[in-house]
Amino acid sequence: MTEQHVHLMFGMSEQGVMKAALHKAEIRHSHKLLSFNDWFAYGPLSGIDLTDGESSRISWMSQRLSNYDKLYTYNPEHQIGTVIRAIKAIPEGSRITIWHGDHAHDQIGLRFAVYLLQDREVQIVLNNAAEEYQTLFLSEVSDKEAQNKMPVLLPVNLAQLKKEHFIPMLGRLEQKASLSDEQRIQLTNEWQDLSLKDLPLRLWENNQFKCSDENALDDIIDEVVTELGLQFDDHYVPASKVVAEVLVKLHRYYLRKDFLEFRLRSLIETKKLQFKGAPGQLHRYSVKTG
């Protein structure tokens, strides 16, 4: 059997940082890196490992998220079907590290990956890099807080890390135990259960999934619009400012801008928010509570 170390990730930004870390650690030539380019926290998951299921998901997401189709098709080698084929081509006996953070997208992605590998003779290691960051760099965070006199948001998403953060993590991988057969079966079953749920929005809270309708965060968006509206004479808040504030307020969920933009449009359509300008691009319109 061929031994190979494969790193699996769930975003383009973190993949780019990991590439830089592997080069810096001088081990890029002996390590393979794969990454999905999607957002598993939202939208249908049923049958996405099949061509029809992937196509249905693309269509569903493209109708709601303005940038989804463009971003998804821009890097075809990172689309679901292409990455699945690359995963299935990993040689038997390989060691696979699945890098993830503390949010629904990565947590679903790692379960999807374990499901895809369920019949393969490979070692699978899960590495929570957001948690690892706190172990290795908590003193650095404390120093920043002391200097700024403000709390620093701890990363939940791997794209928030730098190559300097990944390098020591790479050195610790050999110490980590691979998943047992029982753990692999449990994660596979959890993927299958998740993929069959009709509720389209998935959040990660207290180490478990919370599935809900796509309007689950609308009240928080409305609250942010109301709060920020007090800063403006006419109470109209730039849409980009609303999205930025919600992203910070709900930092732990790792939401996407285009999802929040979709929810703003939906609130406008249902007359819960008023607008001025030209909805379509965040910088071109403002909103206030209806």
C-alpha positions as CSV (number, residue, x, y, z in Angstrom):
1,M,0.0,0.0,0.0
2,T,1.1,3.5,-0.8
3,E,1.5,5.9,2.1
4,Q,0.6,9.5,1.5
5,H,-0.4,12.4,3.7
6,V,-3.5,14.2,2.4
7,H,-4.9,17.4,3.9
8,L,-8.6,18.1,3.3
9,M,-10.2,21.5,3.9
10,F,-13.4,23.3,3.1
11,G,-12.6,26.7,1.7
12,M,-10.3,28.4,-0.8
13,S,-8.8,31.0,1.5
14,E,-7.7,28.5,4.1
15,Q,-6.4,26.2,1.4
16,G,-4.2,29.1,0.1
17,V,-2.8,29.7,3.6
18,M,-2.2,26.0,4.1
19,K,-0.2,25.8,0.9
20,A,2.0,28.6,2.1
21,A,2.5,26.9,5.4
22,L,3.5,23.6,3.7
23,H,6.0,25.4,1.6
24,K,7.4,27.3,4.6
25,A,7.7,24.0,6.5
26,E,9.4,22.5,3.4
27,I,7.1,19.5,3.2
28,R,4.8,20.6,0.3
29,H,6.3,18.0,-2.1
30,S,5.2,15.1,0.2
31,H,1.8,16.4,1.1
32,K,-1.4,16.6,-1.1
33,L,-4.0,19.3,-0.4
34,L,-7.7,19.1,-1.4
35,S,-10.4,21.6,-0.7
36,F,-14.1,22.0,-1.4
37,N,-15.5,25.4,-2.5
38,D,-19.0,25.6,-1.1
39,W,-21.0,26.5,2.0
40,F,-22.5,23.4,3.5
41,A,-24.3,25.3,6.3
42,Y,-27.0,26.3,3.9
43,G,-29.1,24.6,1.1
44,P,-30.0,21.1,0.2
45,L,-27.5,18.3,0.9
46,S,-29.4,15.2,-0.2
47,G,-27.6,13.3,-2.9
48,I,-24.9,15.9,-3.5
49,D,-22.4,13.1,-4.0
50,L,-24.3,12.3,-7.2
51,T,-24.4,14.4,-10.4
52,D,-28.1,15.1,-10.2
53,G,-27.9,16.0,-6.5
54,E,-25.0,18.4,-7.1
55,S,-26.8,20.1,-10.0
56,S,-30.0,20.5,-7.9
57,R,-28.0,22.1,-5.1
58,I,-26.3,24.5,-7.5
59,S,-29.6,25.6,-9.0
60,W,-31.2,26.0,-5.6
61,M,-28.3,28.0,-4.2
62,S,-27.9,30.2,-7.3
63,Q,-31.6,31.3,-7.1
64,R,-30.9,32.7,-3.6
65,L,-27.3,33.7,-3.2
66,S,-26.2,36.2,-5.8
67,N,-22.5,35.3,-6.0
68,Y,-22.9,31.5,-5.5
69,D,-22.9,30.4,-9.2
70,K,-20.0,32.7,-10.1
71,L,-17.8,31.6,-7.1
72,Y,-18.7,27.9,-7.5
73,T,-17.9,27.7,-11.2
74,Y,-14.8,29.9,-11.0
75,N,-12.7,27.1,-9.6
76,P,-14.0,23.9,-11.2
77,E,-11.3,21.7,-9.6
78,H,-12.8,22.5,-6.2
79,Q,-16.4,21.7,-7.1
80,I,-18.1,18.9,-5.2
81,G,-18.0,16.3,-7.9
82,T,-14.3,17.0,-8.8
83,V,-13.2,16.9,-5.2
84,I,-15.1,13.6,-4.6
85,R,-13.3,12.0,-7.5
86,A,-10.0,13.2,-6.1
87,I,-10.9,11.8,-2.7
88,K,-11.8,8.5,-4.2
89,A,-8.4,8.4,-6.0
90,I,-6.5,8.7,-2.7
91,P,-4.4,5.5,-2.4
92,E,-5.2,2.9,0.2
93,G,-3.0,3.3,3.3
94,S,-2.9,7.1,3.1
95,R,-3.2,9.3,6.2
96,I,-5.8,12.0,5.7
97,T,-6.0,15.0,8.0
98,I,-9.4,16.8,7.9
99,W,-8.9,20.4,9.0
100,H,-11.9,22.1,10.5
101,G,-13.2,25.0,12.7
102,D,-16.0,25.5,15.1
103,H,-18.9,26.3,12.6
104,A,-21.5,24.4,10.8
105,H,-19.9,24.5,7.3
106,D,-16.7,22.7,8.4
107,Q,-18.6,20.4,10.8
108,I,-20.9,19.2,8.0
109,G,-18.0,19.0,5.6
110,L,-15.9,16.7,7.8
111,R,-18.9,14.4,8.2
112,F,-19.4,14.4,4.4
113,A,-15.8,13.5,3.9
114,V,-15.9,10.7,6.4
115,Y,-19.0,9.4,4.6
116,L,-17.2,9.5,1.3
117,L,-14.3,7.5,2.8
118,Q,-16.4,5.0,4.7
119,D,-15.2,2.0,2.7
120,R,-11.6,3.0,2.3
121,E,-8.6,1.6,4.1
122,V,-7.2,4.9,5.1
123,Q,-6.3,6.6,8.4
124,I,-8.5,9.7,9.1
125,V,-7.4,12.3,11.6
126,L,-9.6,15.3,12.6
127,N,-7.8,18.5,13.5
128,N,-9.8,21.3,15.0
129,A,-7.5,24.2,14.1
130,A,-9.6,26.8,15.8
131,E,-9.3,24.9,19.0
132,E,-5.6,24.2,18.4
133,Y,-5.0,27.9,17.9
134,Q,-6.3,28.7,21.4
135,T,-3.9,26.1,22.8
136,L,-0.9,27.4,20.9
137,F,-1.5,31.1,20.7
138,L,-3.7,32.1,23.6
139,S,-0.9,34.2,25.1
140,E,-0.7,36.1,21.8
141,V,-4.4,36.8,21.9
142,S,-4.1,38.0,25.5
143,D,-1.3,40.4,24.6
144,K,-3.4,41.9,21.7
145,E,-6.3,42.4,24.1
146,A,-4.0,44.1,26.6
147,Q,-2.6,46.4,24.0
148,N,-6.0,47.3,22.4
149,K,-7.9,47.2,25.7
150,M,-10.6,45.4,23.8
151,P,-11.5,41.7,23.5
152,V,-10.1,39.9,20.5
153,L,-12.5,37.6,18.6
154,L,-11.1,34.1,18.7
155,P,-11.1,32.4,15.2
156,V,-13.8,29.9,14.4
157,N,-12.9,29.8,10.7
158,L,-9.6,28.6,9.4
159,A,-9.4,31.4,6.9
160,Q,-8.8,33.7,9.9
161,L,-5.5,32.0,10.6
162,K,-2.1,32.8,9.1
163,K,0.6,30.4,7.8
164,E,2.6,31.0,11.0
165,H,-0.3,29.5,12.9
166,F,-0.5,26.4,10.8
167,I,3.2,25.5,10.9
168,P,3.3,24.4,14.5
169,M,0.0,22.6,14.0
170,L,1.6,20.6,11.2
171,G,4.4,19.5,13.6
172,R,1.8,18.1,16.0
173,L,-0.2,16.0,13.6
174,E,1.7,12.8,14.1
175,Q,0.7,12.9,17.8
176,K,-3.0,12.7,16.9
177,A,-4.9,9.4,16.9
178,S,-6.9,8.4,13.8
179,L,-10.6,7.9,14.0
180,S,-11.8,4.5,15.2
181,D,-14.2,2.4,13.2
182,E,-17.0,3.3,15.6
183,Q,-16.2,7.0,15.2
184,R,-16.2,6.8,11.5
185,I,-19.6,5.0,11.5
186,Q,-21.1,7.6,13.8
187,L,-19.9,10.5,11.7
188,T,-21.2,8.8,8.5
189,N,-24.6,8.3,10.1
190,E,-24.7,11.9,11.2
191,W,-24.0,13.0,7.6
192,Q,-26.8,10.8,6.3
193,D,-29.2,12.2,8.9
194,L,-28.2,15.8,8.1
195,S,-28.5,15.4,4.4
196,L,-32.1,14.2,4.7
197,K,-33.3,17.2,6.8
198,D,-35.5,19.7,4.9
199,L,-34.6,22.7,7.0
200,P,-32.0,24.6,4.9
201,L,-30.0,26.6,7.5
202,R,-27.7,24.8,9.9
203,L,-25.9,26.5,12.8
204,W,-23.3,24.9,15.1
205,E,-24.1,25.6,18.8
206,N,-22.8,23.8,21.9
207,N,-21.1,21.1,19.7
208,Q,-24.3,20.2,18.0
209,F,-26.3,21.2,14.9
210,K,-29.3,23.5,15.1
211,C,-31.3,23.2,11.9
212,S,-33.9,25.9,11.0
213,D,-35.7,27.8,8.3
214,E,-33.7,30.3,6.3
215,N,-35.4,33.2,8.1
216,A,-34.1,32.1,11.5
217,L,-31.7,35.1,11.8
218,D,-34.1,37.7,10.5
219,D,-35.0,39.1,13.9
220,I,-31.3,39.7,14.7
221,I,-30.9,41.5,11.3
222,D,-33.9,43.6,12.1
223,E,-32.4,44.4,15.6
224,V,-29.1,45.5,14.0
225,V,-30.9,47.8,11.5
226,T,-32.9,49.4,14.4
227,E,-29.8,49.9,16.5
228,L,-27.6,51.3,13.7
229,G,-30.5,53.5,12.5
230,L,-30.2,55.6,15.6
231,Q,-26.9,56.9,14.2
232,F,-28.6,58.3,11.1
233,D,-31.0,61.3,10.9
234,D,-33.3,59.4,8.5
235,H,-32.7,56.0,10.2
236,Y,-31.6,54.5,6.8
237,V,-28.5,52.4,7.3
238,P,-26.1,51.4,4.5
239,A,-26.8,47.7,3.7
240,S,-23.1,47.0,3.7
241,K,-22.8,48.4,7.3
242,V,-25.7,46.1,8.4
243,V,-24.1,43.0,6.9
244,A,-20.7,43.9,8.5
245,E,-22.3,44.4,11.9
246,V,-24.3,41.1,11.7
247,L,-21.1,39.2,10.7
248,V,-19.4,40.5,13.8
249,K,-22.4,40.0,16.1
250,L,-22.8,36.4,14.8
251,H,-19.1,35.7,14.4
252,R,-19.4,32.3,15.9
253,Y,-21.7,31.1,13.1
254,Y,-19.3,32.0,10.2
255,L,-22.1,33.4,7.9
256,R,-21.6,34.5,4.3
257,K,-22.2,38.0,3.0
258,D,-24.4,36.8,0.1
259,F,-26.6,34.9,2.5
260,L,-27.2,38.1,4.6
261,E,-27.8,40.1,1.4
262,F,-30.4,37.5,0.4
263,R,-32.1,37.9,3.8
264,L,-32.1,41.7,3.5
265,R,-33.8,41.4,0.1
266,S,-36.4,39.0,1.6
267,L,-37.1,41.4,4.4
268,I,-37.6,44.2,1.9
269,E,-39.9,42.1,-0.3
270,T,-42.1,41.3,2.8
271,K,-42.2,45.0,3.7
272,K,-40.4,44.4,7.0
273,L,-37.6,46.7,5.9
274,Q,-37.9,49.8,3.8
275,F,-35.1,50.8,1.4
276,K,-33.7,53.6,-0.7
277,G,-31.3,53.2,-3.5
278,A,-30.9,50.2,-5.8
279,P,-31.0,46.7,-4.0
280,G,-28.7,44.3,-5.8
281,Q,-25.3,45.4,-4.6
282,L,-24.8,46.2,-0.9
283,H,-23.0,49.5,-1.5
284,R,-25.9,50.9,-3.5
285,Y,-28.8,50.9,-1.0
286,S,-29.7,51.6,2.6
287,V,-32.5,50.1,4.8
288,K,-34.5,50.9,7.8
289,T,-37.1,49.1,9.8
290,G,-40.6,49.1,8.3
